[in-house]
């Protein structure tokens, strides 16, 4: 029995749709990201090594990545802990600092708003403990999920490395060609979104660190927990649109604890940096996947409602893949 090419092509779309639909419910999204990231990094670095050592370049790249991943993860954890606790090492009382931040914010906000804020670090601690006590089972499950995520990330890195080393066989079929086309389109969408967002987050973090760690200290202004804000800017910046809102809120709260003029300066900075980010998004993301900011935001809203935090992260990748396939079929 002969199966038409149309039916074969449709079957590859169905298989890919099923694949991306079950990734998040099966809690394999970290594995998916890690695997594609390793795959893309190896392919990006291989041409550079091939110029030096020839055909065995991929094996060298995989070996280097394996070593680098372990070393970078270890150094990152140690450096991040050291970076964020440097204030403690200098003898700063974090409880007193937190109390000062809350007191400063309350004094500078309208009377209706501070009622929703804790009065001190002690009250904040009590509220946190109350939340923890009410959600012990959830927190325990989060710990298991974190361990599961870490293991799947390592497995994803290994799978991505192995696939990158796999040589295509000489035998091919139309089904194989179409399935590989689906994977290539997904890979292209992943590359366009993830690497573009890393670039945007790096630019944002560098400019934020210049303001908080260089410009403000020159004028004898020191925002509380400024180093933590820099790290948070990069981490949250990896989430399109939503991440910037979170990091901006943290910066405004920190600035308000110092003075209203400083909060105004931070607000002006955020307005200017977002104008730059609109340009970067249009140049780096929009031009590659031809999507507006509102399209990504709507996709993120729907996926977050359906799948939670993982859906929020997956939405730009999935939406970019959808537009890639529609463009491949000449439907848009």
C-alpha positions as CSV (number, residue, x, y, z in Angstrom):
1,X,0.0,0.0,0.0
2,X,1.4,3.4,-1.0
3,X,1.0,6.4,1.3
4,X,0.8,9.8,-0.4
5,X,3.4,12.5,0.4
6,X,0.6,14.7,1.8
7,X,-0.3,12.1,4.4
8,X,3.3,11.5,5.3
9,X,3.9,15.3,5.8
10,X,0.7,15.6,7.9
11,X,1.9,12.7,10.1
12,X,5.2,14.5,10.8
13,X,3.3,17.6,11.9
14,X,1.1,15.5,14.2
15,X,4.2,13.7,15.7
16,X,5.9,17.1,16.3
17,X,2.7,18.6,17.8
18,X,2.4,15.6,20.1
19,X,6.1,15.8,21.1
20,X,6.0,19.5,22.1
21,X,2.6,19.1,23.8
22,X,3.7,16.4,26.2
23,X,7.1,17.9,27.1
24,X,5.7,20.2,29.8
25,X,3.1,17.8,31.4
26,X,5.9,15.2,31.7
27,X,8.2,17.8,33.4
28,X,10.8,17.3,30.7
29,X,11.1,20.9,29.6
30,X,14.4,21.5,31.4
31,X,15.8,18.4,29.5
32,X,14.4,19.8,26.3
33,X,16.1,23.2,26.8
34,X,19.4,21.7,28.0
35,X,19.5,19.2,25.1
36,X,18.9,21.9,22.4
37,X,21.3,24.3,24.1
38,X,24.1,21.7,24.0
39,X,23.2,20.8,20.4
40,X,23.3,24.4,19.3
41,X,26.5,25.3,21.1
42,X,28.3,22.3,19.7
43,X,27.2,23.2,16.2
44,X,28.2,26.9,16.7
45,X,31.6,26.0,18.0
46,X,32.5,23.1,15.6
47,X,33.4,25.3,12.6
48,X,36.0,27.1,14.7
49,X,37.6,23.9,15.8
50,X,37.5,22.3,12.4
51,X,39.8,25.0,11.0
52,X,42.4,23.9,13.6
53,X,42.1,20.2,14.1
54,X,39.9,19.0,11.2
55,X,37.2,16.3,11.2
56,X,37.4,15.3,14.9
57,X,36.3,18.8,15.9
58,X,32.9,17.7,17.3
59,X,34.5,15.2,19.7
60,X,36.8,18.0,20.9
61,X,33.9,20.4,21.3
62,X,31.8,17.8,23.2
63,X,34.8,17.0,25.5
64,X,35.3,20.7,26.2
65,X,31.6,21.4,26.8
66,X,31.5,18.4,29.3
67,X,34.4,19.8,31.3
68,X,33.2,23.4,31.0
69,X,29.6,22.6,32.1
70,X,30.9,20.9,35.3
71,X,33.4,23.7,36.0
72,X,31.1,26.5,35.2
73,X,28.2,25.1,37.3
74,X,30.5,24.7,40.3
75,X,32.2,28.1,39.9
76,X,28.9,29.8,39.2
77,X,27.3,28.5,42.4
78,X,30.4,29.4,44.5
79,X,30.8,32.8,42.9
80,X,27.1,33.6,43.1
81,X,27.0,32.8,46.8
82,X,30.1,34.8,47.4
83,X,28.8,37.7,45.3
84,X,25.5,37.9,47.0
85,X,26.9,37.5,50.5
86,X,29.7,40.0,50.1
87,X,27.7,42.5,52.0
88,X,27.5,40.1,55.0
89,X,31.2,39.5,54.8
90,X,31.7,43.3,55.2
91,X,29.7,43.1,58.4
92,X,26.4,44.6,57.2
93,X,23.4,43.6,59.3
94,X,20.9,42.3,56.8
95,X,18.0,42.6,59.3
96,X,18.8,46.2,59.9
97,X,19.3,46.8,56.2
98,X,15.9,45.2,55.4
99,X,14.2,47.3,58.1
100,X,15.7,50.4,56.7
101,X,14.5,49.6,53.2
102,X,10.9,49.0,54.4
103,X,11.0,52.2,56.5
104,X,12.3,54.2,53.6
105,X,9.7,52.9,51.2
106,X,6.9,53.5,53.6
107,X,7.9,57.1,54.2
108,X,7.9,57.9,50.5
109,X,4.8,56.1,49.3
110,X,1.2,57.3,49.7
111,X,-0.5,56.3,53.0
112,X,-2.8,53.8,51.3
113,X,0.1,51.6,49.9
114,X,2.4,50.9,53.0
115,X,-0.5,49.1,54.7
116,X,0.2,46.2,52.3
117,X,3.9,46.2,53.1
118,X,5.6,44.5,56.2
119,X,6.7,47.0,58.9
120,X,10.1,45.2,59.5
121,X,12.2,42.3,58.7
122,X,10.8,40.5,61.7
123,X,7.2,40.9,60.3
124,X,8.4,39.8,56.9
125,X,10.1,36.7,58.5
126,X,6.9,35.8,60.3
127,X,4.9,36.2,57.1
128,X,7.3,33.9,55.2
129,X,7.2,31.3,58.0
130,X,3.4,31.4,57.9
131,X,3.4,30.8,54.2
132,X,5.9,28.0,54.5
133,X,3.9,26.4,57.3
134,X,0.7,26.5,55.1
135,X,2.5,25.1,52.1
136,X,4.9,22.5,53.5
137,X,3.7,19.8,51.1
138,X,4.0,22.1,48.1
139,X,7.5,23.1,49.2
140,X,8.5,19.5,49.7
141,X,7.3,18.7,46.2
142,X,9.2,21.7,44.8
143,X,12.4,20.3,46.3
144,X,11.7,17.0,44.5
145,X,10.9,18.9,41.3
146,X,14.2,20.8,41.6
147,X,16.2,17.6,41.9
148,X,14.2,16.0,39.1
149,X,14.9,19.1,36.9
150,X,18.6,19.0,37.7
151,X,18.9,15.4,36.7
152,X,16.9,15.9,33.5
153,X,19.1,18.9,32.6
154,X,22.2,16.7,32.9
155,X,20.5,14.0,30.8
156,X,19.5,16.6,28.2
157,X,23.1,17.8,27.9
158,X,24.2,14.3,27.3
159,X,21.5,13.6,24.7
160,X,22.2,16.9,22.9
161,X,25.9,16.1,22.7
162,X,25.2,12.5,21.4
163,X,22.8,13.7,18.8
164,X,25.3,16.4,17.6
165,X,27.9,13.6,17.0
166,X,25.5,11.4,15.2
167,X,26.3,11.1,11.5
168,X,23.3,10.9,9.0
169,X,22.9,7.6,7.4
170,X,23.0,7.2,3.6
171,X,19.5,5.8,3.4
172,X,16.7,8.3,3.5
173,X,12.9,8.4,3.0
174,X,10.4,11.1,2.5
175,X,9.1,10.6,6.0
176,X,12.6,11.0,7.4
177,X,13.2,14.1,5.4
178,X,10.0,15.7,6.6
179,X,10.6,14.8,10.2
180,X,14.1,16.2,10.1
181,X,12.6,19.4,8.6
182,X,10.3,19.7,11.6
183,X,13.2,19.2,14.0
184,X,15.3,21.8,12.0
185,X,12.5,24.3,12.2
186,X,12.1,23.8,15.9
187,X,15.9,24.0,16.4
188,X,15.9,27.3,14.4
189,X,13.1,28.7,16.5
190,X,14.9,27.7,19.7
191,X,18.1,29.3,18.5
192,X,16.4,32.5,17.5
193,X,14.6,33.0,20.7
194,X,17.0,31.7,23.4
195,X,20.3,33.2,22.1
196,X,18.6,36.5,21.2
197,X,17.1,36.7,24.7
198,X,20.5,36.0,26.2
199,X,22.0,38.9,24.2
200,X,19.2,41.3,25.3
201,X,19.5,40.2,28.9
202,X,23.3,40.7,28.8
203,X,23.0,44.2,27.4
204,X,20.4,45.1,30.0
205,X,22.5,43.7,32.8
206,X,25.7,45.5,31.7
207,X,23.9,48.8,31.6
208,X,22.2,48.2,34.9
209,X,25.5,47.2,36.6
210,X,27.1,50.4,35.2
211,X,24.3,52.5,36.8
212,X,24.2,50.7,40.1
213,X,27.8,49.8,40.7
214,X,29.6,52.7,38.9
215,X,27.5,55.8,38.3
216,X,25.6,55.9,41.6
217,X,28.7,55.2,43.8
218,X,30.5,58.1,42.0
219,X,27.8,60.4,43.5
220,X,27.9,58.7,46.9
221,X,24.6,56.9,46.3
222,X,24.5,53.2,47.3
223,X,21.3,51.3,46.6
224,X,20.6,48.5,49.0
225,X,21.5,45.0,47.7
226,X,22.6,46.5,44.4
227,X,24.7,43.4,43.5
228,X,21.6,41.2,44.0
229,X,19.7,43.5,41.7
230,X,22.3,43.1,39.0
231,X,22.1,39.3,39.2
232,X,18.3,39.4,39.3
233,X,18.3,41.6,36.2
234,X,20.1,39.0,34.2
235,X,18.1,36.0,35.5
236,X,14.7,37.7,35.0
237,X,15.9,39.2,31.8
238,X,15.9,35.7,30.2
239,X,12.1,35.9,30.3
240,X,10.8,38.1,27.5
241,X,8.8,41.1,28.7
242,X,7.6,39.6,32.0
243,X,11.1,39.3,33.4
244,X,11.8,43.0,32.8
245,X,8.7,44.0,34.8
246,X,9.9,41.9,37.8
247,X,13.4,43.3,37.8
248,X,12.1,46.9,37.3
249,X,9.8,46.5,40.3
250,X,12.7,45.4,42.5
251,X,14.9,48.3,41.4
252,X,12.2,50.9,42.0
253,X,11.5,49.5,45.6
254,X,15.3,49.6,46.3
255,X,15.6,53.2,45.0
256,X,12.5,54.4,46.9
257,X,14.2,53.2,50.1
258,X,17.0,55.8,49.5
259,X,15.0,58.8,48.2
260,X,12.4,60.0,45.8
261,X,14.9,61.8,43.5
262,X,17.0,58.5,43.2
263,X,13.8,56.6,42.4
264,X,13.1,59.2,39.8
265,X,16.6,58.7,38.3
266,X,16.0,55.0,38.2
267,X,12.6,55.4,36.6
268,X,14.1,57.6,33.9
269,X,16.9,55.0,33.4
270,X,14.3,52.2,33.0
271,X,12.3,54.3,30.5
272,X,15.4,54.9,28.4
273,X,16.7,51.3,28.7
274,X,13.2,50.0,27.6
275,X,13.4,52.2,24.5
276,X,16.7,50.5,23.7
277,X,15.2,47.1,24.5
278,X,12.3,47.7,22.1
279,X,14.9,48.4,19.4
280,X,16.9,45.3,20.4
281,X,13.7,43.1,20.5
282,X,12.7,44.4,17.1
283,X,16.2,43.9,15.7
284,X,17.2,40.6,17.3
285,X,13.9,38.8,18.0
286,X,11.2,40.5,15.9
287,X,13.2,40.4,12.6
288,X,14.1,36.7,13.1
289,X,10.6,35.4,13.9
290,X,8.6,38.4,12.6
291,X,6.6,38.7,15.7
292,X,5.4,41.7,17.7
293,X,5.8,42.1,21.4
294,X,2.0,41.8,22.0
295,X,2.1,38.5,20.1
296,X,4.7,37.0,22.4
297,X,3.0,38.5,25.5
298,X,-0.4,36.9,24.5
299,X,1.3,33.5,23.9
300,X,3.1,33.7,27.3
301,X,-0.2,34.6,29.0
302,X,-2.0,31.5,27.4
303,X,0.9,29.1,28.1
304,X,1.3,30.3,31.7
305,X,-2.4,29.7,32.3
306,X,-2.1,26.2,30.8
307,X,1.2,25.1,32.1
308,X,2.5,27.5,34.8
309,X,6.0,28.8,35.0
310,X,7.4,26.3,32.4
311,X,4.7,27.4,30.0
312,X,5.8,31.0,30.5
313,X,9.3,30.1,29.4
314,X,8.3,27.8,26.6
315,X,5.7,30.1,25.0
316,X,8.2,32.3,23.0
317,X,9.9,29.2,21.6
318,X,6.7,27.4,20.7
319,X,5.2,30.5,19.2
320,X,8.4,31.1,17.1
321,X,8.2,27.5,15.9
322,X,4.5,27.9,15.0
323,X,5.3,30.9,12.9
324,X,8.3,29.1,11.3
325,X,6.1,26.2,10.2
326,X,3.3,28.5,8.9
327,X,5.9,30.4,6.9
328,X,7.3,27.1,5.6
329,X,3.8,26.2,4.4
330,X,3.4,29.7,2.8
331,X,0.3,30.3,5.0
332,X,1.7,33.6,6.4
